[in-house]
Amino acid sequence: MQAVIELGGHQYRVSAGDTIVIDDPGTDEPTARVLMTADKGKVVTGPKADAATVTLKVTRRFNERLPRVMRFRPKQGGSSKRTIGHRRHRAEVRVEKITAQA
């Protein structure tokens, strides 16, 4: 069985046993909204898909430490510099099971 879930403003296509990397939800068992399920050629969307549930479990947390970038803006009488970039917290999540309501 496969499902399309919405988690943290992003959509993921998952099946049981998959591992995905998401923005850190802050809890060990995040909740996801199910948008679509597919099982043996039968596709369910809309209000019937809302009844389905996906069980997720955080397996590890880590920081994605991307390099910081110095951006210079030339100005009269000197220049100004500004550090830009984003160092976000990420989590690896395992899909335990997908249950679809009949």
Buried (B, 14 or more C-beta within 10 A) or exposed (E): BBBBBEBEEEEBEBEBEBEBEBBBBEEEEBEBEBBBBBEEEEEBEEEBBEEBBBBBEBEEEEEEEEEEEEEEEEEEEEEEEEEEEEEEEBBBBBBEEBBBEE
